[in-house]
Each structure stands twice: as C-alpha cells, then as structure tokens.
Amino acid sequence: MTGGARDNAVAGRLLPWSGTDGRPCYLVGDGTGHVSRLADEIEDVQIDMADRLLGHAGELLAERRVTSAELHYLARRLSESLRDVIRVAESRGARLGRPPRP
C-alpha cells in the first residue's frame, strides 16, 4: 500500500517539540491517538503565539523610543516563533506528501 495514511504512519510525524538533546521527535501512528491530539493542540498554540507576537512587533516597531534591549528581546522571540512555525509547516507538509526542505 503506497500513498495512504499507512505510509505517513510508517514515516513518522515530526512533533512540535524536540528531545532533551535538541534532536527532532517523531511519532509513528495513525494520527488519532493522544500524542497526535496533543501535538495538534501545541501546533495551534504555537501558530497563535506567532500571530500575537507579530502584532506586538508591529506595535513596538511603530514606537519611536524603543531600547536596544527591547529590540533584542523581540528579535529573539520572533526567531523562536519562526522556528516553531517552520517546524509546524514541515510536519504538516510531510503529512500532505510533500518532500521536506533540503
């Protein structure tokens, strides 16, 4: 059987968190279990946080008196958020049958 849900289960789902050593975590299954639902919820939270952070960034950058420490903090949070959203996109893209980024 090729191209179906079973192939995705065998390949594994990239989860929205890393292991303690920073390496990616994968889940093998049919996508209906507790860990799959938890991963879906965390992905939704990560996307929502990215959206809110982007709105905050726009407000902060509209201010004329922003310190370098505030900009540095914002850049770090935006970088973390972008990394999370890219992981979500790669995970979802892989489940749609798209090859991962090189």
C-alpha positions as a Markdown table, in Angstrom:
| # | Residue | x | y | z |
|---|---|---|---|---|
| 1 | Met | 0.0 | 0.0 | 0.0 |
| 2 | Thr | 1.5 | 3.4 | -1.0 |
| 3 | Gly | 0.5 | 7.0 | -0.8 |
| 4 | Gly | -2.0 | 6.5 | 2.1 |
| 5 | Ala | -2.3 | 7.1 | 5.8 |
| 6 | Arg | -0.2 | 3.9 | 6.5 |
| 7 | Asp | 2.8 | 5.4 | 4.7 |
| 8 | Asn | 2.6 | 8.5 | 6.8 |
| 9 | Ala | 2.4 | 6.4 | 9.9 |
| 10 | Val | 5.4 | 4.4 | 9.0 |
| 11 | Ala | 7.4 | 7.6 | 8.1 |
| 12 | Gly | 6.5 | 9.3 | 11.4 |
| 13 | Arg | 5.1 | 12.6 | 12.2 |
| 14 | Leu | 7.5 | 15.4 | 13.1 |
| 15 | Leu | 6.3 | 16.6 | 16.5 |
| 16 | Pro | 6.3 | 20.3 | 17.6 |
| 17 | Trp | 8.9 | 19.7 | 20.3 |
| 18 | Ser | 12.5 | 18.5 | 20.5 |
| 19 | Gly | 14.1 | 15.8 | 22.7 |
| 20 | Thr | 16.3 | 16.8 | 25.6 |
| 21 | Asp | 19.3 | 16.7 | 23.3 |
| 22 | Gly | 17.6 | 19.1 | 20.8 |
| 23 | Arg | 17.0 | 16.4 | 18.2 |
| 24 | Pro | 13.6 | 16.2 | 16.5 |
| 25 | Cys | 11.0 | 13.9 | 17.9 |
| 26 | Tyr | 8.8 | 11.8 | 15.7 |
| 27 | Leu | 5.5 | 9.9 | 16.3 |
| 28 | Val | 4.7 | 6.7 | 14.5 |
| 29 | Gly | 0.9 | 6.0 | 14.4 |
| 30 | Asp | -2.3 | 6.6 | 12.5 |
| 31 | Gly | -2.7 | 10.2 | 13.8 |
| 32 | Thr | -5.7 | 9.5 | 16.0 |
| 33 | Gly | -4.0 | 8.9 | 19.4 |
| 34 | His | -3.5 | 11.1 | 22.5 |
| 35 | Val | 0.0 | 12.3 | 21.5 |
| 36 | Ser | -1.3 | 13.2 | 18.0 |
| 37 | Arg | -4.0 | 15.3 | 19.5 |
| 38 | Leu | -1.6 | 16.9 | 22.0 |
| 39 | Ala | 0.8 | 17.7 | 19.1 |
| 40 | Asp | -2.2 | 19.3 | 17.2 |
| 41 | Glu | -3.0 | 21.5 | 20.2 |
| 42 | Ile | 0.6 | 22.6 | 20.7 |
| 43 | Glu | 0.9 | 23.4 | 17.0 |
| 44 | Asp | -2.3 | 25.6 | 17.2 |
| 45 | Val | -0.8 | 27.4 | 20.3 |
| 46 | Gln | 2.5 | 28.0 | 18.5 |
| 47 | Ile | 0.7 | 29.5 | 15.5 |
| 48 | Asp | -1.5 | 31.6 | 17.7 |
| 49 | Met | 1.6 | 32.8 | 19.6 |
| 50 | Ala | 3.4 | 33.7 | 16.4 |
| 51 | Asp | 0.4 | 35.7 | 15.3 |
| 52 | Arg | 0.2 | 37.6 | 18.6 |
| 53 | Leu | 3.9 | 38.2 | 18.6 |
| 54 | Leu | 3.8 | 39.6 | 15.1 |
| 55 | Gly | 1.1 | 42.0 | 16.2 |
| 56 | His | 3.2 | 43.0 | 19.2 |
| 57 | Ala | 6.2 | 43.5 | 17.0 |
| 58 | Gly | 4.3 | 45.9 | 14.7 |
| 59 | Glu | 3.2 | 47.9 | 17.7 |
| 60 | Leu | 6.6 | 48.0 | 19.2 |
| 61 | Leu | 8.3 | 49.0 | 16.0 |
| 62 | Ala | 5.8 | 51.8 | 15.5 |
| 63 | Glu | 7.1 | 53.4 | 18.7 |
| 64 | Arg | 9.9 | 55.9 | 18.3 |
| 65 | Arg | 11.6 | 55.3 | 21.7 |
| 66 | Val | 12.5 | 51.6 | 21.7 |
| 67 | Thr | 15.6 | 50.4 | 23.5 |
| 68 | Ser | 18.1 | 48.1 | 22.0 |
| 69 | Ala | 17.3 | 45.6 | 24.8 |
| 70 | Glu | 13.6 | 45.6 | 23.8 |
| 71 | Leu | 14.6 | 45.1 | 20.1 |
| 72 | His | 17.0 | 42.3 | 21.0 |
| 73 | Tyr | 14.3 | 40.6 | 23.1 |
| 74 | Leu | 11.8 | 41.0 | 20.3 |
| 75 | Ala | 14.2 | 39.6 | 17.8 |
| 76 | Arg | 14.9 | 36.5 | 20.0 |
| 77 | Arg | 11.2 | 35.8 | 20.5 |
| 78 | Leu | 10.5 | 36.3 | 16.7 |
| 79 | Ser | 13.3 | 33.9 | 15.9 |
| 80 | Glu | 12.0 | 31.3 | 18.3 |
| 81 | Ser | 8.5 | 31.7 | 16.9 |
| 82 | Leu | 9.6 | 31.5 | 13.3 |
| 83 | Arg | 11.5 | 28.2 | 14.1 |
| 84 | Asp | 8.3 | 26.8 | 15.7 |
| 85 | Val | 6.1 | 27.7 | 12.8 |
| 86 | Ile | 8.6 | 26.3 | 10.3 |
| 87 | Arg | 8.6 | 23.0 | 12.2 |
| 88 | Val | 4.7 | 23.0 | 12.0 |
| 89 | Ala | 4.8 | 23.7 | 8.3 |
| 90 | Glu | 7.3 | 21.0 | 7.7 |
| 91 | Ser | 5.3 | 18.5 | 9.7 |
| 92 | Arg | 2.0 | 19.4 | 8.0 |
| 93 | Gly | 3.6 | 19.4 | 4.6 |
| 94 | Ala | 5.1 | 16.0 | 5.2 |
| 95 | Arg | 1.7 | 14.6 | 6.1 |
| 96 | Leu | 0.4 | 16.0 | 2.8 |
| 97 | Gly | 3.0 | 14.1 | 1.0 |
| 98 | Arg | 5.3 | 17.0 | 0.2 |
| 99 | Pro | 9.1 | 16.3 | 0.5 |
| 100 | Pro | 10.9 | 18.1 | 3.4 |
| 101 | Arg | 13.1 | 21.1 | 2.8 |
| 102 | Pro | 16.7 | 20.4 | 1.9 |
